[in-house]
Amino acid sequence: MYNNLKNSVTLIGHLGKDPETREYAQGKKVTRFTLATNDYYKNNEGERMQRTQWHNCVAFGKSAELITTLLRKGKKIALQGKLEYRDYEDKDGNKRKLSEIIINEFHLLDKLEESIKEEPIAA
């Protein structure tokens, strides 16, 4: 019962850029994009402030294909996935750590018709 809660992330936000899709072994696809989530709070003067957090998101397989077809920069989505960390070397050879949300499912919160109008789906 609790296995699904051990490493579960749910976010609602806006895409920070268009999704980027790459193909790897045997035609499988991986899609990456950033997602901005906003928190609001009042500062000491009582002014409403906004804090934006950026999340690296990754999708595989059918989800990767759907995201590439339906989503563009600025679109509002809800997603559920798990948090993973990985190490990599940057172009200067420095070791870095990266956190990513591996998407299990997502829901487009903007109207579907607007997404299709912007980018027609090829038959």
ZIZIQUI-V44559 format. One record per run of one state. SS is the DSSP state (hx for helix, st for strand, lp for the rest). FROM is the first residue (numbers start at 0). TO is the last residue. If there is no record, write none. Layout:
BEGIN
ss->[SS/SS]
from->[FROM/FROM]
to->[TO/TO]
END
This chain:
BEGIN
ss->[lp/hx/lp/st/lp/st/hx/st/lp/st/hx/lp/st/lp/st/lp/hx/lp]
from->[0/2/5/8/15/19/24/27/42/47/60/70/75/89/94/108/111/118]
to->[1/4/7/14/18/23/26/41/46/59/69/74/88/93/107/110/117/122]
END
